[in-house]
């Protein structure tokens, strides 16, 4: 991903509501740390320093545009240089970014910057592994809403950096009929009928989660937009997919991991969604080294 493309992705993703949520998390993160009494007691306002962010392992880097935003929120006058592009794969010892500014500000923001970069780069790194495992298939990789409270937009952005697509950012982007909806509504047919009656001609796309072949047949009969096949083994998936006609999208979810995703992709669903991209990604091992000018 080129520098221009990476900047464009960040700017395109963080607009309107997404940008407001992002800036709110930055404010909260800095407020959580409070006043840095240690750094202010040791360094004066005119003490300048260099900071170098370095990778200690193999990683796909995500979140670089946040460095400047965090420093600005902290009231820091700084200069910084990004040594890699957003989405670039790096190895141990790689210099990610260099920052110059007041020592007390760099030390105050060190952990906040690293928390974002390590977490988002970890998600991008894991996502890239899943994307690679699906290479050669027609299946697109999606994330889920299994995200940390308040961090949905940054986490889903990191998934995009890693090469996958987002499912839905929030509950309003798609009508998704899940198991609890089905059980409480008395079945797939009444649930879908109620949705279409409620929203009429402006009814958003409908996806239905199916746990059995019978539920797949019901969803097909309702002519929904997408059918999610939930927690089925490979043979069950093959049979379920054969029951879905062209014109209805298919998505596989539940129990997907790096060991079985290639086999799932070979069967040919339109999408496969993986919650662990966001809820279980290990953090990338990055560090910040600060030295005098």
C-alpha angles and dihedrals in degrees: 000000000000124000090250092050093047093050090047092052092052094047093044093048099044102058131127110336094009091055092048091052092047095050090046091056091050091052091048093047092053092043091052090061093050121189115350098226093171097057094040090051093052104035130048123221091260096051105112126197143176122239124196122193109209133184117232095189144019110295147151105237120229133167101040095138088061092068094074093040093053092048091049092051089052090056093246124155103214149151121218139178125202111218096190136036125252107268094022119142113234137181136217113306095020115147107232102179142345122216131187122194146101110333093226092055094045091051093046093053097037097096095040091052092046094046090058097041095045094047097043093042089050090055092046091048094051092043091053090055091054091046090052091050090055093048112131095026129098092233119113121215118234135185126221138223090265092117135132113272110267094010101076096112097047091045094049089046089056089053088056090050088053091057104260133108132245121250103206125330093210143357094272097062097074138006102243116186107203133182095275092050090050095047094046095044092050098249145335096285097055091042093054093042091053092050093051091046091050097049103027119184091353092057110145120230113292124221121186126201110223126197099178142026089255091057090048090054091049092050091048089051089053090053093227121179099243137011121208114207105210126206098337125151121237096269092047089050092053092052094043093050091051088060094056115086126217112278095047115089121226130214130186119211139166129053094022116151140155091272097058106023094090091054090049091050090051089060088060114235116165093238142011119198122206122192095190091070087081108014098048108025112132113234118256112250105244129151138191120224117197124198139166120268 
